[in-house]
Amino acid sequence: MINDFIDKVICGNTLDILKKIPDNSVDLGITSPPYNKKEDNKGWLVDKVVYKGTSDNLPEKEYQQNQIEVLNELYRIIKPGGSFFYNHKIRWEKGVMYHPMDWLRKTKWVIKQEIIWDRMIAANLRGWRFWQIEERIYWLYKPDGKNLIGKELKSKHALLTSIWRLPPENKNPHPAPFPIELPTRIIYSIFDEEKGKIVIDPYCGSGTTLVAAKILGHHYIGIDISQEYINFAIERLKNYQAEIPKVQEELSKHFVKKTFKERKEKGEFVGKYRKNRNGQPLLEIIENSKKD
Ligand SMILES: C[S@@+](CC[C@H](N)C(=O)[O-])C[C@H]1O[C@@H](n2cnc3c(N)ncnc32)[C@H](O)[C@@H]1O
């Protein structure tokens, strides 16, 4: 029964707990899993991201296999037409690039979008490569029947674009928390003003996703292997009011003065690809004028 899991923060191994949750019972998921950063061999900043109660150091093949299994369990428990937002990053080991797409394409999910999370801070300050200041967020979709695309987002959410500039949270004792704006943006964009949905974070850490869900009027399910982080998340959920201002600040960014359709109807600028009076795309005209 899904009621056994609702509004609970559960201590345990994600894959084991997910297997107990019924099919097609959860509306939305958001998570940032451990990244398998093999912290022992990395720079001082990455060294600090060490989780209590688990190592982040699996052979890469085993790590990816585990993530495929976790993602497929999540696919099973999410309702048809539901989504899962999976935060990860590109990593390198001894010159080999590991891209999240390497394992995401092996799961059952339809990959709906890749969002760039511009964190405006580099995790490793050496110059072997240009400083990596971004992470990725994959919007994964479970089709409802044959519809592989799903429902359209309202303009006020879609206008936030596929690049999210959100600095990391620094007032949280967890080594790698979400800024609360991030799960808030996802939950509000997906459900808009609807309430009472079920949101899961299967690696919930300090409980940021759960607090955002609660403030926005939804139910949550959290899983983490560390009892210490679980206790912290439970405390945070009790004191959720303290985080309402940050959630409201994010909500205030979801607005639109005029929709695309309204602009089009009034003949106003709708983007680079507007056509001129002769029906030629604007870009083509710019190209032509360069040749003159
Ligand atoms: C990137 S953190 C998530 C942080 C979270 N988004 C927040 O806002 O605090 C990943 C979490 O996964 C947990 N974890 C690592 N391995 C796990 C496993 N096998 N099962 C459950 N949790 C695990 C860690 O304890 C850590 O809290």
The ligand as a Tripos MOL2 file, in Angstrom:
@<TRIPOS>MOLECULE
LIG
   27    29     1     0     0
SMALL
NO_CHARGES

@<TRIPOS>ATOM
      1 C1         23.8340   14.1780   -3.5600 C.3       1 LIG1
      2 S1         23.2500   13.6170   -2.0200 S.3       1 LIG1
      3 C2         21.5830   14.1550   -2.0430 C.3       1 LIG1
      4 C3         21.4040   15.5040   -1.3980 C.3       1 LIG1
      5 C4         19.9770   16.0070   -1.4070 C.3       1 LIG1
      6 N1         19.5260   16.3400   -2.7340 N.3       1 LIG1
      7 C5         19.8350   17.2310   -0.4900 C.2       1 LIG1
      8 O1         19.2690   18.2430   -0.9290 O.co2     1 LIG1
      9 O2         20.3030   17.2000    0.6290 O.co2     1 LIG1
     10 C6         23.1420   11.8890   -2.2120 C.3       1 LIG1
     11 C7         22.6250   11.1570   -0.9860 C.3       1 LIG1
     12 O3         22.5660    9.7650   -1.3040 O.3       1 LIG1
     13 C8         22.7540    9.0260   -0.1020 C.3       1 LIG1
     14 N2         23.1020    7.6580   -0.4990 N.ar      1 LIG1
     15 C9         24.2630    7.2160   -1.0230 C.ar      1 LIG1
     16 N3         24.1710    5.8950   -1.3260 N.ar      1 LIG1
     17 C10        22.9080    5.5030   -1.0070 C.ar      1 LIG1
     18 C11        22.1910    4.2760   -1.1080 C.ar      1 LIG1
     19 N4         22.7450    3.1790   -1.6110 N.pl3     1 LIG1
     20 N5         20.9150    4.2480   -0.6900 N.ar      1 LIG1
     21 C12        20.3200    5.3710   -0.1590 C.ar      1 LIG1
     22 N6         20.9580    6.5520   -0.0400 N.ar      1 LIG1
     23 C13        22.2240    6.6240   -0.4690 C.ar      1 LIG1
     24 C14        23.8230    9.8110    0.6450 C.3       1 LIG1
     25 O4         23.7540    9.5550    2.0370 O.3       1 LIG1
     26 C15        23.4800   11.2620    0.2730 C.3       1 LIG1
     27 O5         22.7300   11.8920    1.2840 O.3       1 LIG1
@<TRIPOS>BOND
     1     1     2 1
     2     2     3 1
     3     2    10 1
     4     3     4 1
     5     4     5 1
     6     5     6 1
     7     5     7 1
     8     7     8 2
     9     7     9 1
    10    10    11 1
    11    11    12 1
    12    11    26 1
    13    12    13 1
    14    13    14 1
    15    13    24 1
    16    14    15 ar
    17    14    23 ar
    18    15    16 ar
    19    16    17 ar
    20    17    18 ar
    21    17    23 ar
    22    18    19 1
    23    18    20 ar
    24    20    21 ar
    25    21    22 ar
    26    22    23 ar
    27    24    25 1
    28    24    26 1
    29    26    27 1
@<TRIPOS>SUBSTRUCTURE
     1 LIG1         1 GROUP 0 **** ****
